[in-house]
Amino acid sequence: MSAYDFNLDYVPTWCPGCGNFGIFNSLKKAFTTLELDLEQTVLVNGIGCSSKIGQYVNCYRIETLHGRSLPVATGIKLANHGLTVIAEGGDGDGMGLGMGHFVHTARRNLDISYFIHNNQVYGLTKGQTSPTSELGMFTKFTPPPLGNVERPVNIVDMAISLGASFVARAYTGDMNLLADMMVQAIRHRGFAVVDILQPCVSFNSVNTYAWYQQRVRNIADDHDPANREQAKSLAGRWGDEIPVGVFFREERPTFADSMAQLKDRTLTAKTLSGVDISGLMADLA
Ligand code: SF4
């Protein structure tokens, strides 16, 4: 297979230079590396510039409501846990409207990959601050002299704390590393979060390609992802140096592993024939 197999006939409408192009290409590269079966792969999106990625990738896909990709991905995974389920969306979609779902998906350790396009701004609605915007960031809606007065959410730190069993960060300017993080996340059995640093060339004049290029540092050579305390310490670094790579990984039972009903086969493979539901129907009458 080649990356072209995952293309549709639509031309992406992102702004020229948008970091979403790097994520799009990395995702196709990861799919190719994994030789994913298109008929067994589902991409679930929320709403936003990032979530438009589902309109361009050739596999099963659902565009849900704003911030609701994870509950829909959860339903798909529980109905058929044999599928490869990937949720994807922006920092506003996932850390704002979808924050509650993020908390519970992480602690349940559902076997879902979640790729967060983190551009630290709401791009589709023209540049409001998002939950990951830097303190003091100026936008049309948070003008000088104060700028943004809310502290940003640290996605990596929070994902580790909540119980995600694979947590990584990547940068869209390094597509090889990003594709590798995606491959590892999809291979991992459990909730796998990748915080993807993605410049928004139209509305974020702080976190640019040049800004990231000077700061990102791969932690692969000097960090053991089994070390939770070190992972938390690295997650807290943000400034002159921004760590990227796999922060944390642990093997533990997934949500589906814990459900007796899902042990032998998927719900979609089960049949109700031979089961007497007349009592249930009588109760509902
Ligand atoms: Fe990309 Fe920002 Fe343009 Fe949206 S507004 S397509 S995030 S550059």
Residues whose N, C-alpha, C, O or C-beta is under 5 A from the ligand:
A	BS01	SF4	W14 C15 C18 C49 G123 L124 P199 C200 V201 S202 F203
